[in-house]
Amino acid sequence: MKKILLTICLILMCGTVYAAAPVVKGKILKKDIDANGNIIFYTNYTIDGVDMPSKYPKIDGKTNMVTRASYTNFVGMTDEQIEARILSKVQEYVDAVVGREYAKKKNLEILEGNLSTIIGKEVTASSTEKLVDTTGDGELDTKWTLRADGTRDEEVYTAPIK
């Protein structure tokens, strides 16, 4: 009995955590042919039910993105395969949006957390080293020490043996 209650509690907790994650959806609103004769699909993408911004005119009050295709994308396919291909393109975009949303949140965490003390810090250099191929044989053979005053030192460089 304890195991059953524990299992139910875990399912409820995991379900709650999952429900809290933003949901990205893509829904095909319309199909058409563009001025060049390509097949176009107008797809509404939302994050938690809120339309994602788009440069295209709204369809039935919803923003949309346009996906173009041609008969050459579907040669030898059945209707089911064509539909699956189109839906896979929508899924790819949904997945990309999820990745972007993740990156935004992680970048913000880093910016506000790890980088909270970076403002005002500086780095300086008056010289730097650069390895160059002066013989044109594809091997780096010379080390230059370049200085901000326009001067340079040069010495023979031998690459470490791998």
C-alpha positions in Angstrom: 0.0 0.0 0.0 2.9 2.4 0.8 4.4 1.7 -2.5 1.2 2.5 -4.3 0.8 5.8 -2.4 4.5 6.7 -3.1 4.1 5.9 -6.8 0.9 8.1 -7.0 2.7 10.9 -5.2 5.7 10.7 -7.6 3.4 10.7 -10.6 1.5 13.7 -9.3 4.8 15.6 -8.6 6.3 14.7 -12.0 3.0 15.7 -13.7 3.1 19.0 -11.9 6.7 19.7 -13.0 5.9 18.7 -16.6 2.8 20.9 -16.7 4.8 23.9 -15.6 7.1 23.7 -18.6 6.0 26.0 -21.5 4.3 24.2 -24.3 5.2 25.0 -27.9 2.6 24.1 -30.6 2.4 24.3 -34.3 -0.9 24.1 -36.1 -1.4 24.3 -39.9 -4.0 26.9 -40.6 -4.1 27.1 -44.4 -2.6 25.7 -47.6 -2.2 27.5 -50.9 0.0 28.1 -54.0 2.3 31.1 -54.0 3.0 33.4 -57.0 5.9 31.1 -58.1 3.7 28.0 -58.1 5.1 26.6 -54.9 2.9 24.9 -52.3 2.8 27.0 -49.1 1.6 26.1 -45.6 0.6 28.8 -43.1 1.3 27.5 -39.6 0.4 29.1 -36.3 3.0 28.6 -33.6 2.2 29.3 -30.0 4.1 29.2 -26.7 1.7 28.4 -23.8 -1.2 29.5 -26.1 0.3 32.9 -27.0 0.9 33.5 -30.7 4.6 33.9 -31.7 5.3 37.1 -33.6 5.3 36.9 -37.4 5.9 39.3 -40.3 3.1 37.7 -42.2 -0.5 38.9 -42.2 -2.8 37.2 -39.7 -5.1 34.4 -40.7 -8.4 34.3 -38.8 -6.8 36.5 -36.2 -3.8 34.2 -35.7 -0.1 34.9 -36.5 1.6 32.4 -38.9 4.8 31.3 -40.4 5.1 30.2 -44.0 6.6 26.9 -45.1 7.2 26.4 -48.9 7.4 23.1 -50.7 7.4 21.8 -54.3 6.2 18.6 -55.9 9.8 17.6 -56.1 9.9 17.3 -52.3 7.2 14.6 -52.5 8.0 12.5 -55.6 7.0 8.9 -55.1 5.2 9.5 -51.8 1.8 8.5 -50.8 -0.6 11.1 -49.3 0.2 9.8 -45.8 3.9 10.1 -46.5 3.5 13.7 -47.8 1.5 14.6 -44.7 4.1 13.0 -42.5 6.9 15.0 -44.3 5.0 18.3 -43.8 4.3 17.6 -40.2 7.9 16.7 -39.6 8.9 20.2 -40.9 6.4 21.7 -38.4 7.8 19.5 -35.7 11.4 20.6 -36.5 10.4 24.2 -36.1 8.6 23.5 -32.8 11.7 21.7 -31.6 13.9 24.7 -32.6 11.6 27.0 -30.7 11.9 24.9 -27.6 15.7 24.9 -28.0 15.7 28.7 -28.3 13.5 29.2 -25.3 15.8 26.9 -23.3 18.8 28.9 -24.5 17.2 32.2 -23.6 16.4 31.1 -20.0 19.9 29.6 -19.5 21.6 32.7 -20.9 19.5 34.9 -18.6 20.5 32.7 -15.6 24.2 33.1 -16.5 23.8 36.8 -17.2 22.0 37.5 -13.9 23.9 34.9 -11.8 27.5 34.1 -12.9 28.1 37.4 -14.6 26.6 39.7 -11.9 30.0 41.1 -11.0 31.5 41.5 -14.5 30.6 45.1 -15.0 33.7 47.3 -14.5 36.2 44.6 -15.0 38.8 45.0 -17.7 41.6 43.2 -19.5 44.7 44.7 -21.0 47.5 43.7 -23.3 50.4 45.5 -24.9 51.6 42.5 -26.9 50.4 39.2 -28.3 51.9 36.1 -29.9 50.9 34.7 -33.3 52.2 31.6 -35.0 52.7 31.9 -38.8 53.8 29.9 -41.8 56.5 32.0 -43.4 57.7 29.4 -45.9 54.3 28.6 -47.5 54.5 24.8 -46.8 51.5 24.7 -44.5 53.5 24.3 -41.3 53.6 26.9 -38.6 57.3 27.7 -38.4 57.6 31.2 -36.9 56.4 32.8 -33.7 55.8 36.6 -33.9 55.4 38.7 -30.8 53.4 41.7 -31.9 53.3 44.9 -29.9 50.7 47.7 -29.9 53.5 50.2 -30.7 53.9 48.6 -34.1 57.0 46.5 -33.4 57.5 42.8 -33.7 59.9 40.2 -32.5 60.3 37.0 -34.5 61.7 33.6 -33.5 61.8 30.1 -35.0 58.9 27.9 -33.9 58.9 24.1 -33.8 55.5 22.4 -33.4 55.3 19.9 -30.6 55.4 16.3 -31.7 52.1 14.6 -31.5 
